[in-house]
Amino acid sequence: MIKSRIIGTGSYAPQRILSNHDLEKIVDTSDEWIATRTGIKERRIADGETTTDIAVKACKKALKSASIPPDEIDLIIAATVTSDMIFPSTACFLQSHLGIKKNIPAFDVSAACSGFLYAIDVADKYIKTNAAKNVLVVGVDVFSKIIDWHDRNTCILFGDGAGAVLLSAEKGNRGILSSHIFSNGHYWNMLYTPSNICSSPFKSSSHSHKCEEPYLKMEGNKIFKLAVQTMGEACQEALDHNNITADELAFLIPHQANARIINATAERMGLPQEKVFINLDRYGNTSAGSIPIALDELAQSGRLNKGDLLLMVAFGGGLTWGATLVKW
């Protein structure tokens, strides 16, 4: 049976580091306050680099890791909510910047922090239906451009970065075992970023309204409870679907949103800390980039072995969430 196997990983984060001590000079906060409540010590901030710039660097590393030339890619999927333009898509820019000459499909997926798992789900279905053999998937976000840097409740949480994987069709039992993605649009106003495009010559005065500032809005306490609940349920569904237990997992690779959310999810699953990969202390929440960045770091660390079971789980605006089980 054909499976989608991850044959290459890559990641990139901007060079500029914004520490908690740096944030003390911007908003009323402290290193201790941030670290205690979030687990974050520093994050990377794009300085003169675009979403496409960051994504390209991660993709090139993934292609090098997979030993696949760009022209062998059949499909590009970019998970992002911070593309450089309304259109073209980030994926189309990647096709151009990677020098891919053949005409292939390339498109973006918008699912906020769950975007990478949504994109993986789509890529897996392309491969299993023989519509593509090699698929490049990248999760990338530059949240520094949609953050209100005067809002201490949100500006402390996010960073910029990208992670990419190369999925290839292979026979055998290694690869994506199952993917489970969900959404509930009734809760959209708990986590969103409004557009600043709100003018039109055809709007009547009765329908005119003041534009909201184009900054991320979040109801943190409500998000925390829903994230722990839905991520736990998604993880359990993935385990049950494959008739395995949490004890059989080599690693849980969660979306790097908040240490308290990660720890609560792991505790709910009965997983020891050594099986939970965490790097948000150095990157913060990079949205769609967080899971692929973590996966690449784990792969490059030499801690993964052939046949290891990896469970990736995320939660994001939409609201969206999901879990993907992979046999390495």
N, C-alpha and C positions, 0 to 999 in steps of 0.2 A: 504494500500500500504506500502511495506517495505521501510524504510528509514535508512540511516546511521546516527545514533545519537552519538554524543560525550558524552561518559559516564565517562570519566576520563581524567585529564590533569596533566602534570608534567613538570618541567623544572630544569635546572641546569646550573650554570655559574661558571667557575673556581674562586678560592678564591683570586688570585692575581689581584689587581686593578692597572691599568695603567692610571694615570690622565693626563690631559692636561699639568699640571706643570711638570710631569715626562717627557713628550715628548719634553718639552722645552730644556731638557738636551741632547736630541738625535738628533733633527733636528732644523732647523731655523724656529721656529714657536712660538706662544704664546697662552695662555689659551683664551685670548680675541678673537684672530683671529679665533681659532677653534670653539669656542662656538658661535660666531656671524654668521659664515658661515655654520655651520652644526647642531648646537644645542647639540653637544656632549660635555660632561664634563669629562667622564671617560669611560673605557672599561675594560673587564676582559680578562686576558691572561693565556692560559694554561701553567703551569709550571710543567713538569713531567707527565702531563695527556694527554692521547691520545684521538683521536676522539671517539673511542669505549668507553673509560672510561667515558667520558662526557655523551655520549648517554645512556649508561647503567643507570646512576644515574637518568636521566630524565625519562627513561622508567619505572624504578622501582616506582617512585613517581606516574606516570600515572596509573600504574596497581593497586597501593594501593588506589588511589583515586577512581578507578572504581570498587574496590573489586573483581577483576578478577585474578585468579591464572594464572601464565604463561602458564601452559599446556592447557588452554582454548583458547589460541591464535591460529588462523587459518592461519595467514599471517603476515609477517613483511615487511614493506617498510621503507627504510631509504633514506631520501633526503640529499645528501651531495656531495660536489666536493672536499672534503679533507679527503678521506678515508685513513686509516692507511697503506693500501697496494693497489697495482693495483688490485689484487684479493687475497684472497676472499673479498666479499663485506662486508661492515659494517653491513648489515642486518644479514649475516651469523654469524658474530662474536657476534651479539646481541643474536641470537638464542642460541649460546653456553653459553654465559655469564649469560643469564637469566635462564639457566637450562631447556630449553624446550626439552624434550626427543622425542616427536613425530615428524615425518617427515612432515614438512610444507614448503611451498614456502617462500623464503626470498630473497629479491633483493634490489638493490639501484636504485634511480632515480637521474639523473644528469640534473638539470635545474638551477643551481646556486641559486640566491636569490629567485627565484620563485619555488624552489624545493619542499617546503612543500605543496604548493597548487597543484602542479603536482601530488605529492604522494597522497594527499587527493582525487584527481580526480580518480586516479587508484583504490584506496581502495573503493571508493563509487561504482564504477562499479563492482568490485568483489562482494560486498555485494548485490547490486541490481540484480545481475544475479545468486544469491544463491551459488556462488562459495566460499564464506567465511561468517562467522557469526561475529567473533571478529577479528578486524584488528588493529595491533599496527603500528602507523605511527610516525616517529621521524624525525625532521629536525635538523641537527647538522653540524656545520662547525668549523674548527680551522684555521681561515685565518691568524693567526699570523705566520704560517709556510710558507705561500706563499706571504708574504708582504715584499717589499724592505723597510727596516727600515731607509733608507737614502732618501727615496722619501716622502717629506712632503705632497704631494698631495694625497697620498693613505694611508700612515701609520696612519694618524690621524683618519681615518674613521671606521676601522674595529676592531671587538672584537671576542671572542670565546664563544660558548655556545650551548645549546641544549634544545629543547622543544619537548614534545611527547603528543600524544592523543591516546585514545583507542576508536575506532569506533565500534559500535555494531548494528546489524540488529534488528530493532524494528518496529512494526506497529504503525501508527499514523501520526501526521503531524509535529512532531519535528524531527530535524536532518538537514542534508544537503539538501537544497531546489534545488540548482543548482550550477554547477561548469563550469567555462568558462576559458579555457587556450589557449594560443597562442604563436607563435614564428615567428621570421623573421631572418633566418640565413644569410641574405645579410649584416646584420649589426654586424656580429660576432666580427670584429676587433675593435669595440668601447669598448669592455670589455671582457678580456680574460686572461688566464694564460697559457703560453706555457709549454709543458712537457720538462723535461731535459733529456729525453731518446731519443737520436738522433744518436746513433752509431750502425752500422751494418757492418759485414764483407762483405756483398754482395753489398754495395753501390759503384757505380763507382765514380771516382774522379770528373766527370762532374756533378754529383748530390750531391756531398758533400757540406755541408753548416755548418756554425758556429751555435752552439746551442744558442738559446736565454736564458737569465737568467730566471729561473722558478719563476718569480714574477708576480703578478697581474699587468695588463696594463689597463688603463682606460682613455677615452676621456670624462672628466667630464662635460663640457658644453653641448656637444651633448647628453650625457646620460640624463642630467637634462631635456632637452626639450622633448625627447622621453618618458621618464618615466612619466612625468606629463600628456602628451597626451594619452599614451596607458593605463595607470592606470585609468584615467578618463573614457575612452571609455569602458574599461572592467567593471568598476563599473556600468556604465549606462546600459550596456547589461544585467548584472545580475538583476538590478532593473526592467528593461523592461520585461525580461523573466518571472518574477514573478508578474508582474502587481502591483508593489509597488513603492512608492516614497521615496526619501532620508529622508523625514520628519519622516517616519515610522521606520527608523533604530534606534536601541538603541545605537549601537557603530559601528564606522568604525575602523577596526584593520589593519592598513597599515604595509607593510614592513618597518622596521625602518632603512631607508637608510640615510636620510638627512631631517632635520626639514623643509627646504625650499620646498622640494619635497612634503612632507606630507601636509604642509599648503596650497600649491598651488592646490593639489588634492582635499582637503577638500573645499577650496574656489570654485573650479570648480563645486563641487556637491552642494554647498550652505549649507554645514554642519557647525554648530557652534563648537567651540573648545572643549566644554564639551562633545561632542559626538565622539571625536577622541582620541583613546588611544595611548599615546606616552610614551615610556620608554628608547628611544635611548640615552638620556642624561646620563644614568647609564651603558649602555651596548654597545653603538656604533652600528655599522652594523654587526650583527652576521649571515648574509646571510640566509641560509635555517632555521636557528634557531630562527630568529627574530619574526616571526608571532606566532609560538607556545609558545615561552617564554612570549610574550605579552598576549596571550590568557590565559595562566596559571595564570599570575599575576592578570588579570582581574577577572578570575574565583575565585581565592583565596581571592580577595578583598571584596567579598560579594555584589558587585554592579550589578551582573547579576541576572535576574529574569526569571522564567519559561516563555517561549514564546517570549523572547527578540529576535529581529532580529539583527544578527551580519554580517557585510560585511567585508571579508578579501580580501586584494588586494596586489599584489607584482609585482616587475619588476626585471629582472636580466640578466646575461650574456646569450648569445645565438643568438640574444636577445630573452628573454622569458618574458611573463607576464601573469597575470590571476587574476580572482576574484571568490570568493566562498561565497555564501549566506547561512547562517545557522540560523535555528530557534532553540534557546536554550531550 
